Amino acid sequence: MFREYAVGNKNFSTFKMIVTILATEMSGITLVYYVQTFYLYGLRRMIVQMIASIIPFWAISIISVRMGPFMRNLSIAETIGIIYGKIPRIIVSILGISVAIATLSVEINVISFMTKICINSIDHRSITVLATLVIVSYTIWGGISSITNTDILQLITFFIIIFLIAGLMFIKTGKSIFEIVFFLQNQENFKFTNIFKFDIKTLNIFLSIPYGFLKFHSNPTMIQRVYMCSSTMQVKKVFLYTSICLLLLIFSICIISLFVFTGDQTLSAEEIWNYITDGMPNFLKACIIICVLAMCMSTCDSYLHLCSIMVGHDVIESIFGVNKIPCIYKISVARLVLLIIGLLSMIISIRYNNFFESVLSIVSYPYMIFYCTIGAPLILSIFGFLGTTRTALIGMATGILVLFVYKKFGFPIGISGAIVQLFSNAFGMMVAHYVLPQPPDKGWVTLKYKEKILK
């Protein structure tokens, strides 16, 4: 029963899986924040973001054949727990929940931010409370099947509104396509020649390629979508097709930024969405609010569901043991967790009521810690490494230590920094494995042996 609540019956069609992944990935942050950053930082940022966004999906598609032994798992925490033991499983669950809370808080903040732009008279707290209640109430009574069904409608809404906004911004420029292209080529941030100038930005562009192949685990809901697929072959198709669709969606957001920049080059980040909605009829403003609400809800329900699984399945099993708690009680705990997490996210969203402050203060740190802690153990296990609890904990501690060194001495926490932290984690694990005494069944194994061990 809990398996059906967590990943359904694993009979989702390829189309439905693509839609639910896209709906989760294309969040409210994606629309609001990307439009702003593409406008401010130009063509290089667009290219980096496209590469960094789609390559993780290619990576999963390529390595999907090696994920067969884990396909019966319900979460990334369970996968880590099977390989490395209970303590790493609980750590991954706690970090995954912190990432979910951070994401939910900012998504709720996005709803409030956009609603307030379109309707100035509404109070921030009222919007935040109402948005939270709507998201939690419709997520709490359904499992993953109900989430995937609503994702279809939400993604269709997003498609319609995103192209509507692009069309309106094109009209607002008062220029033809050729005039816009000529204008942008004379702007420093949008010149094609600047892409190939060698500096730290260019280095990040090239580093985004290996970074993308190593980053597929950084979104815990993405791994859960893998476990919802019926087979590794479906995983391969779903994530390949999703990467193509995601590229088109991000490109459409880039188009909006280009049109806004063509219309006015003097806007600050806070003024960009005011410019977009300025002069719009109330009906179109309502459409934008609906679009943002749909995007935020499709992401929030997935993260809420992930939290319920990690507590109801991973934490409870790690503490009380497998099959010690009836499934009906696990589901009840999971639904209670949904409510608690939703209310906690609402409180954080009210505390950080500035959208730009919330993105930097809430989201960045949980994701960085999750990335530098979970990355290496998961990737190594996929490629055939079976380690002990001690090995995993040493690697996690090494990754966090390098992260704090980066922060302490002011090194850039960008793509290059993330790669250093990931490899530091892996290096710590390998040193611990080969220097310290290990059980005979631990180390590098073949795929068939791993399937036999984890069966």
N, C-alpha and C positions, 0 to 999 in steps of 0.2 A: 504493500500500500504506500509506504513512504517513497519507494523507488518511483512509483507512478507519479506521486506528488512532485518529486525532484526533477526527473528527466522524462516523464511521460512513459509511453510504451515503446519508445524508440522506433516509432513508425511514422515519423514526420516526413513529409515529402521534401525533396530537394528545394523546391520553390519556397516552401514555408520556412525552411531552415535559413535560406538566404535572406528572406525578409526579416526574420527575427534577429539575425546577426546585424543586418544593416540598421534596423530600428534601434538596437542597443548601442551600436557604435556611433550613430549620428545623433548625438544628444543635443540638448539646448545649448550647452557650452560650445559645441561644434559650430553651430550657426552663428551665435552672437560673437564669440571670441575670435573665430576664424575671420569673419568679415572685418573685424577691427584690426587684427594683426596683419592680414594681407594688405589692407589699406595702408598701414603705417610702415611696413617693412618691405613691401614690394615683391618682385619676381622671385628672388632667392628664397624667401620664406615660403612662397607658394610651392616651389619645387621640392624643398626639404620636407614640407608637410605632406605632399603627395607621396613621396618616396617612403617616408617614415610611416605613413598610414597603411599603405597597401602591401609592403613587403612582409610584415608579420603574417598576413593571410597567405601569401605565397609560401612562406616558411612552413606553416602548418600543412598546407597542401602537399609540399614536397616530403616532409618527414612523417606524414600521416601513417605510412605503412609500419613505422616503428612504434606507434601508439596503440597497437592492437591489444597488448596485455593490460592496458589501463581502461579499455572501453566500457568495462562494467562498473567503473568508479562513478561516484555522484558529484565529486568536487575535486579541485586541485589539492585541497587539504588531505583528502583521503589518499590521493596518489602519493603525496609526500609521506604520509603516515605508513603506508604499506611498505615503502622502501626504507624509511629512516626511523620509524617508531612513533610512539605516542606524543612525546614532548614536541618534536618538530611539527607534528600534525596540529597540536593545539596552538603553537606559535603562528603557523600559517593561517589558522582559523581566525585568531585574534587580529592579525595584520590584514587579512581579507575583509573582516568586519570594519576595521578602521578605514580602509579604502572605500568601502561601500558608504559609510556614514559621511565621509568627506565628499564623495560624489553626490550623494543625495542632497546634502546641505547646499552645494553650489547649484545643483539643478533647480531646487526650490527657489534659490536666490535669483536664478535666471528668469523664472516665471514672474517673480515679483518685479524684477528690473524691467522686463519688457512690458508688463501690464501697466506699470507706472508711467512709462514713456507714452503709451497709447492713451491711458486714462489717468490724467494727473491728479484727479480728486480722490483716488483710492489710497488708503493708508497701507504702508508696507507690511505691517504686522497682520492686518486683516487678510491680505493676499496670501501671505506665508502660511497662516493657519488654514485657510480654505484650501490652498493647493495641497498641503500635507494631508488633510483629511480625505480629499478626493483620491489621491494616490494610494494611501494606505487602505482605504475602505474597499477599493475594487481589487487590490492585490491580495488582501488578507484571506479572502474566501476561495480563491482559485489556486490551482497548481500551475505548473509550467504550460499546460495545454491552453488554459484561458489566456495566459500572457502572450503566447504565440499567435493566437487568434486576434487579439486586439492589436498586436503589432502590425498586422497587415493593413488595417484601417489607418493606423497612425502613420505608417510610411507613405501610404497613398496621399494622405493629407499633406505631409511634408513635401512630397514631389510637386503637388499642385501649387502650393504657396511659394515654394522656393523659385519656381519658374515665373510665377506672377510678380514677385519682387524684382527679379532680374529684368523682366519686361518693363516694369514701371521705372526702374532706374535708368534703363536705356533711353526711354522716352524723355526722362528728366534731363539727360545730358544735352539734348537738342542737336546731337551730331550723328553722322552716319558711322557705320562700322569702320570704314577706311579712315575717316577723320579721327576716330578714337585710337586706332592702331598707330597712326602717324603721331598723334599727340603723346601717347605713352612712350614711344620710342625716343622722345626728346626729354623724358623725365629720368633722372639719375637712377632711382630705385627700380625702374622698369625696363632698362636697357638690357638686351640680350648679351651684349659684350661684357657686362659686369658679372655675369654668372661665372665666367672663366678666370676672373682675376683671383690670384692665389692669396688668400688671407684666412683668418680663422673661420669666417663664414663659409668660404669655399671648402675648407677642410671638413667642416661639419656636414656639408652636402655629401662629400664622398664617404665620410664615416657613417652616414645614415643608412648606407647599403648594408654593411655587416651588422650595424645596430638593429636594423629592421629584422634581420634573420634571427637575432637573439632576443627580440622584444616580444615575441608572441605570447609569453606568459604573463606580461605585465598587467593585463586585464583579466582578472579571475573569471569573469563571466564568459570570456572567449573560450577558455578551457572547458567550462561547463557545457557550452554549445557543442564542443567536440564530443562530449559524452552523451549528448542527446541524439547523435547520429546513429544509424543502424549498423554501420560498418566503416572500416577505414577507407573503403572506396567512396562511400558517400561523403566522408570528411574531405577527401581530396577534391571532389567536384564542387562541393558547397563552398569551400574557402577560396578556390580558384575563381569561381564565378562571382563570389562576393567581392573579391579584390577589384574586379573589373567594374562592377556597379559602384563601389565606393570611390573609385577614381573619377567616375562621371559625376558623382554627387559633390565631391570636393571641388572639381573643376567648375561646377555651377556656382558654388559659393565664391570661388575666385572671380568669376564673371561679375557677380554683384559688387565685389570690392573694386574691380577695375572701373565699373560704371560710376560708382560713388566717387572715386578719386578723380575721374574725368570731370564730374560735375562740380566738385569743390576740393581743392588741394590743401585747404587750410584747417581742416577739422582735427580736433583732438579725439582721443579714443572715446571719451564720454559723449562727444557730440555726433558721432557717426550714425547711431541709430535714431537720434533725434532728426537728423537730416533725412534719413530714409523715410521716416513716418510723417515728416512735415508736409502739410498740404493734402495728405491722404484723406479720402472720405472715411467716416467712422466704420463703414462696412469693411473696408480693406484693413483698417487697423484691427478690427475684430478677427479678421482672417489670420493676421500675423500672430495675434495672441493664441489663436487656436493651433496654429502651426507649432509655435514654441511649446505650448502645453502638451501637444501630442508627442513632440520629440523628447521633452523632459520625462513624460510619463512612461514612454517606452524604455527609457534608460533606468528610471527609478524602480519600476516594477521588477526589472531583471536583477538589480542590486539588492533590493529587498528580499527577493526570492533566494538569492545567493546567501544572504545572512541567515535566513531561516534554515537553510540546509546545513550551513557550517555549525550552527548551534545545535539544531535538532538532531543532526547526524554525527558530525565530527567531534564536537566537544563532548556530547553525551556519551558517545561510544568510547571515547578515549578515557573518560572518567569512570564510567560504570561498566564498561565492557560491551562487547557485541552481543546482541539479542537479549540483553538484560532488561531493556525497556521496550514495552509493546509499541507497535507502530502508531497506534492511535494517540498515545501520549506524546510521541515524537512530533506528530503533526500539530497537536495542541500547543506544545512548546514552540514550535516553529512559528505558529500564528501569533503567539504572544510576543515573540521576538520581533516580528514585523511591526507590531504596534509600538514597542519600546524604541526600536531603531528609528521609526518614523518620527516619533515625538522628540527624540534626542536630536535628530537632524534638523527638525523645525526650530529647536532652541538655538542650535549653532547658527542656523541661517538668520535668525533674528539678531543674534549677537554680531555677526559679520554682515551687516545689511548693505554694505557697499560691494557691488559685484566684482570689481577689479581687486579689491582687498581680499575678498573671499577666495578668488582663484589662486592668488599667491599664498595666502595664509593657511587655507584649509586643504587644498588638493595636493599641492606640490610635495609636502613632507611625507604624508602617508604613502604616496605612490613611489617616492624615491626609496623609502625604507623597504617597502614591499619588493621593489625591483632588485635592490642590491642584496636582499635576504633570500628570496625565493628562487631567483633566476637560475643560478648555477646548480642547486640540487635537482631542480626539475629537468633542466636540459641534460645534465649528466645521466639521470635515470632513464630518460628517453633513449639515449644512445648506449645504454647497456651497463651503467654503473650501479651496483648495489652497495650502499654504504651503511655504516652504523649510525646510531643516534649521535654519538660523540663526534664523528666526522662531520655530520650535517651542522651541528651546533658550532663547531670551530669555524666552518666556512661562513655561516651566518654572522658570527661575531666579527670575522675578518671584513666582510662586506660592509657592515655597519660602521666599523672603525674607520675604514677608508672614506666612507661618506662623511663622517664627522671631521676627518682631517681636511677633506676638500672644503667643507663649510668653514672650518676654523681659520684656515690660511687663505681663504678667499679665492680658491681656484674656481674656474667656471663649472657649474653643474649643468652641462649640456650633454650632447650626444657623446662627446669624447669622454666626459666624466663618468657617464653611465657605463660605458664599455670598460673603463678602468675598474669601477666598482664590481662589475660582473666577473671580470677575470680575477680580481682579488679574492672574491668569494670562492671561485673554482680552484685557485692556487692554494688557498687555505685548506680546502677539502683534500686536495691531492697530497699536500704535505702531511696532513693528519693521517691520511690513509696509509701512506708508504713509510712514515717514520714510526707511528705507534703500532702496537700489535693488533692484529685484526682476526676475526673468526675466519675459518677456511672457506665459508660460503659467500664471503663478501669480496667485491672487486668487479672487474670487467667480465661480463658474461655475454653469451650469444643471445640473439632474439628468441630462439627456440627454448633455451634454458630459462630465460626470463619468463616466458609464457608458462612454462611448467611450474616455476616457483610461485607465480602470482595467480595461478588458476584457482 
